[in-house]
Amino acid sequence: MSNNEKIQEIQILEQQLQAILMQRQAFEMELNETINALSEVEKSNDDVYKITGQIMLKTDKEKVKKELEDKKNIFELRMKTIDKQENSIKTKLEESKKQIVQK
């Protein structure tokens, strides 16, 4: 592979890494919001409300708690997947940079 091709590969990997980091940030925000909502539900008495569309409805506390816990678990799994993707891209990026330096 020529240096130009390697440089293009590095640029593509850096773009992929940037996209992964943006996804990570979005998921971290969602996860934090979910954790905060779960904390508030746990602190509350039995009166819990949920926004559905443009209205707020009184909802069963345990049902909301279960939904938030499920949502939290999903975001945690997505974060693990993103971590793996990020590490994989970083490894490929380092290898590509080393190959260019060696040439």
KEDO-754602 format. One record per residue (C-alpha): x, y, z; residue number from 1. Coordinates in steps of 0.001 Angstrom, whole numbers, plus 500000, padded with zeros to 6 digits. Layout:
     c1     c2     c3 resi
      X      Y      Z  NUM
...
***
This chain:
     c1     c2     c3 resi
 500000 500000 500000    1
 501373 503417 499060    2
 501823 506285 501494    3
 498904 508159 499917    4
 496628 505158 500398    5
 497789 504818 504012    6
 497160 508519 504617    7
 493646 508142 503180    8
 493091 505125 505418    9
 494225 507152 508444   10
 491859 509970 507512   11
 488944 507543 507187   12
 489795 505937 510535   13
 489990 509366 512183   14
 486556 510229 510764   15
 485166 506942 512047   16
 486701 507610 515451   17
 485162 511081 515518   18
 481732 509608 514677   19
 482118 506998 517433   20
 483081 509695 519940   21
 479991 511712 519014   22
 477804 508620 519469   23
 479480 507963 522811   24
 478735 511502 523959   25
 475075 511206 522923   26
 474678 507860 524712   27
 476430 509191 527828   28
 473966 512086 527955   29
 471004 509731 527520   30
 472405 507383 530160   31
 472908 510231 532635   32
 469382 511530 532022   33
 467995 508035 532550   34
 469985 507564 535766   35
 468785 510938 537060   36
 465170 510121 536171   37
 465471 506739 537881   38
 466878 508426 540983   39
 463975 510885 541067   40
 461427 508077 540654   41
 463011 506163 543521   42
 462877 509260 545758   43
 459261 510039 544959   44
 456204 508783 546745   45
 453683 506796 544708   46
 452734 509780 542513   47
 454749 509473 539316   48
 453899 511164 536037   49
 455064 510377 532539   50
 454951 512643 529504   51
 453301 510935 526561   52
 453106 513081 523468   53
 451867 516448 524638   54
 450188 515294 527840   55
 451353 514195 531260   56
 449755 511070 532697   57
 449848 509632 536182   58
 451639 506310 535928   59
 452461 503349 538110   60
 455772 503988 539862   61
 457027 500402 539498   62
 456199 500370 535788   63
 458151 503585 535191   64
 461018 502318 537336   65
 461184 499077 535293   66
 461128 501011 532001   67
 463946 503295 533168   68
 466036 500369 534412   69
 465588 498605 531060   70
 466528 501796 529224   71
 469600 502194 531465   72
 470697 498618 530728   73
 470331 499178 526991   74
 472430 502353 527128   75
 475096 500574 529188   76
 475262 497781 526594   77
 475529 500341 523802   78
 478331 502083 525678   79
 480238 498787 525934   80
 479802 498235 522199   81
 480995 501758 521448   82
 484015 501216 523725   83
 484952 498110 521740   84
 484525 499943 518426   85
 486547 502893 519693   86
 489388 500656 520874   87
 489389 498749 517583   88
 489591 501936 515529   89
 492316 503384 517772   90
 494365 500207 517363   91
 494003 500278 513564   92
 494862 503975 513553   93
 498030 503425 515587   94
 499092 500547 513339   95
 498550 502641 510210   96
 500514 505546 511646   97
 503381 503227 512589   98
 503467 501824 509064   99
 503790 505319 507592  100
 506523 506276 510033  101
 508456 503101 509176  102
 508340 503931 505459  103
***
